[in-house]
Amino acid sequence: MILPIIIMIVISAIFVRGIIRYNRNNHNCNKHELYFEDHDSRGTFCSVCNRDISIEYYSEKKGQ
């Protein structure tokens, strides 16, 4: 009685994991673009795959 439930849970988990992998590999990063800024850089990154889209580093000012 419990075996069919366990099999259904395993099959469902494999299916959901495959869908998540497919969506992460086949998406447009520009549609998921988020802005970030910290103490030494700023730019944009993809919220799905966490890849940097653009990044700009601040140069340190000497003599201060």
C-alpha positions in Angstrom: 0.0 0.0 0.0 2.8 2.4 0.8 5.0 1.4 -2.2 2.9 3.0 -4.9 2.9 6.3 -2.9 6.7 6.2 -2.6 7.0 5.5 -6.3 4.7 8.4 -7.2 6.7 10.8 -5.0 10.0 9.7 -6.6 8.6 10.1 -10.1 7.2 13.5 -9.3 10.5 14.7 -7.8 12.4 13.6 -10.9 9.9 15.4 -13.1 10.0 18.6 -11.1 13.8 18.6 -11.0 13.9 18.1 -14.8 11.5 21.1 -15.4 13.6 23.3 -13.1 16.9 22.4 -14.9 15.2 22.9 -18.3 14.0 26.4 -17.3 17.4 27.4 -15.9 19.2 26.4 -19.1 16.7 27.9 -21.6 15.9 31.4 -20.5 16.7 35.0 -21.5 18.9 36.5 -18.8 17.8 40.0 -19.9 14.2 39.3 -18.8 15.4 38.4 -15.3 17.9 41.2 -14.9 18.4 42.7 -11.4 20.5 45.6 -10.3 23.1 45.4 -7.5 25.6 47.9 -5.9 28.1 47.3 -3.2 31.2 49.1 -1.9 33.5 48.3 -4.8 31.2 47.6 -7.8 27.8 47.9 -9.4 26.0 46.2 -12.2 23.3 43.8 -13.2 22.9 40.0 -12.8 20.4 37.3 -13.8 18.1 36.3 -11.0 17.7 32.8 -12.4 21.2 31.6 -13.0 23.1 34.3 -10.9 25.3 35.2 -13.9 26.7 38.7 -14.1 25.3 40.5 -17.1 27.2 43.7 -16.7 29.5 44.9 -13.9 31.4 48.1 -13.3 34.2 48.3 -10.7 34.9 51.6 -8.8 38.5 52.8 -9.1 40.2 53.6 -5.8 41.1 57.3 -5.4 44.7 57.7 -4.3 45.7 60.4 -1.9 42.6 60.3 0.3 
